[in-house]
Amino acid sequence: KDWLLITAEKDGKVNTMTASWGGLGILWNKKVATVYIRKSRYTKEFVDNGDYFSLCVLPEQYREQLAYCGRVSGRTEDKIKACGFTVEHNGDIPYFAESRLVLNCRKLYAQELNAESFVDGAKDIIEACYSNNDWHVMYIAEIESILIK
């Protein structure tokens, strides 16, 4: 039931977006997080800019702010300020002080999803999720450290 904030920095500016699609596991003998970001999302520019991003899990009391961060673009307003979040850093990785859990991640792999890779029995997903051709990019990142409040 937890939503995540994918948070990254570019040119001294931090941006974030809400995400609920993703997973955790082991791949290539590493502890990894997998997240999906649509090509149109402003946060994608920030994630693509560097090697690191954070996944922040906030307490349930921030559900309204999480929903806001999912529907409002950082291109048009300072949503971090509007939510009242406090940006902190673990080394070069930005995260929010309000988080109850932070996964500090180093990108290992990125690949755009595409229609050709869907198997025949799953073609309905293309119409349901990608009719506007705004495909997700899948990022696999090693979890390098975890902060727990």
Solvent accessible surface area in square Angstrom, and as a share of the most:
residue,aa,sasa,rsa
1,K,196,0.83
2,D,68,0.35
3,W,79,0.28
4,L,35,0.18
5,L,0,0.00
6,I,0,0.00
7,T,0,0.00
8,A,1,0.00
9,E,49,0.22
10,K,58,0.25
11,D,132,0.68
12,G,68,0.65
13,K,96,0.41
14,V,21,0.12
15,N,4,0.02
16,T,0,0.00
17,M,10,0.04
18,T,20,0.11
19,A,8,0.06
20,S,76,0.49
21,W,126,0.44
22,G,45,0.43
23,G,37,0.36
24,L,123,0.61
25,G,35,0.34
26,I,125,0.63
27,L,66,0.33
28,W,127,0.45
29,N,152,0.78
30,K,71,0.30
31,K,137,0.58
32,V,7,0.04
33,A,0,0.00
34,T,25,0.15
35,V,1,0.01
36,Y,55,0.21
37,I,0,0.00
38,R,60,0.22
39,K,87,0.37
40,S,58,0.37
41,R,61,0.22
42,Y,36,0.14
43,T,2,0.01
44,K,33,0.14
45,E,70,0.31
46,F,5,0.02
47,V,0,0.00
48,D,68,0.35
49,N,80,0.41
50,G,28,0.27
51,D,93,0.48
52,Y,76,0.29
53,F,0,0.00
54,S,0,0.00
55,L,1,0.00
56,C,0,0.00
57,V,7,0.04
58,L,6,0.03
59,P,38,0.24
60,E,99,0.44
61,Q,140,0.62
62,Y,38,0.14
63,R,61,0.22
64,E,139,0.62
65,Q,49,0.22
66,L,5,0.02
67,A,35,0.27
68,Y,42,0.16
69,C,0,0.00
70,G,28,0.27
71,R,168,0.61
72,V,25,0.15
73,S,37,0.24
74,G,6,0.06
75,R,131,0.48
76,T,111,0.65
77,E,80,0.36
78,D,85,0.44
79,K,4,0.02
80,I,16,0.08
81,K,159,0.67
82,A,67,0.52
83,C,15,0.09
84,G,56,0.54
85,F,15,0.06
86,T,67,0.39
87,V,52,0.30
88,E,73,0.33
89,H,88,0.39
90,N,51,0.26
91,G,68,0.66
92,D,122,0.63
93,I,13,0.07
94,P,2,0.01
95,Y,32,0.12
96,F,0,0.00
97,A,28,0.21
98,E,30,0.13
99,S,5,0.03
100,R,95,0.35
101,L,45,0.22
102,V,4,0.02
103,L,10,0.05
104,N,1,0.00
105,C,0,0.00
106,R,74,0.27
107,K,44,0.18
108,L,58,0.29
109,Y,84,0.32
110,A,58,0.45
111,Q,82,0.36
112,E,72,0.32
113,L,49,0.24
114,N,48,0.25
115,A,33,0.25
116,E,150,0.67
117,S,80,0.52
118,F,42,0.17
119,V,110,0.63
120,D,124,0.64
121,G,78,0.75
122,A,21,0.16
123,K,86,0.36
124,D,103,0.53
125,I,70,0.36
126,I,39,0.20
127,E,128,0.57
128,A,84,0.65
129,C,42,0.25
130,Y,11,0.04
131,S,82,0.53
132,N,110,0.57
133,N,102,0.52
134,D,23,0.12
135,W,19,0.07
136,H,14,0.06
137,V,13,0.08
138,M,39,0.17
139,Y,2,0.01
140,I,12,0.06
141,A,0,0.00
142,E,33,0.15
143,I,27,0.14
144,E,83,0.37
145,S,43,0.28
146,I,88,0.45
147,L,60,0.30
148,I,138,0.70
149,K,168,0.71
